[in-house]
Amino acid sequence: MTMNALDWRWIGVGLLAANALLFILGQLGSEPPPTRDGEMPALDPALPLAELVEQPRGQSDATSASCYTIGPLPTLLAQQRAVDRLRSFSSQIAARQTMADSDRGWWVYLPTNSRSEALAMTRRLAERGVEDYYVVAGGDLENAVSVGLYEKIDNARQRQRQIRAMGFDAQLEVRRENAPQFWVDYRVEPGESPPWRFIVRASPGAQRLALPCSDTRPIDSNGA
């Protein structure tokens, strides 16, 4: 082998080594591809992905009992039906009753000063064909002559105009009574869902109100 052939061989090896060294240095000094503002760089596909698990709708993490009262219910029968509906969902339940003034409609009446004047007024009403009347026996308007009880104000005003057209001084007043109101107190353990909405819908004006379970009101597991 000649001297010239050996020189070219070593020159070729040197060029290959230099190219390899330049490639390695270029990789080490390169920067990651630029990203837009606010944009996260792509994740390594080899990394595990975390998944969010949605909690089932309606599931509660409550660990203690809750206490409520439903009312006012209009009648004793409505109260008993509420107790029957709630009993199987409640660990404790009790029925109770309160008294409250309530508007019961509108009252049309004729004021008088004595029993004899009231009786004379009823005779005059009868002569004019009025039949729906009675003399009030007690209270603040004792001896007044009632000529009608109405739920709607328009009907009461029509009756007032009718009686006044006959020459009587008919008065109009809200009719109030001290009426009973019925309630159901109950205790619910975690996981129970009593059908209280059906009770409230069936009794206009009734509500479900939260009670502290330490309330002094009696909650008897035996019911009413």
Secondary structure, 3 states (H helix, E strand, C coil): CCHHHHHHHHHHHHHHHHHHHHHHHHHHHCCCCCCCCCCCCCCCCCCCCCCCCCCCCCCCCCCCCEEEEEEEECCHHHHHHHHHHHHCCCCEEEEEEEEEEEEEEEEEEECCCCHHHHHHHHHHHHHCCCCCCEECCCCCCCCCEEEEEECCHHHHHHHHHHHHHCCCCCEEEEEEEEEEEEEEEEEECCCCCCCHHHHHHHCCCCEEEEECCCCCCCCCCCCC
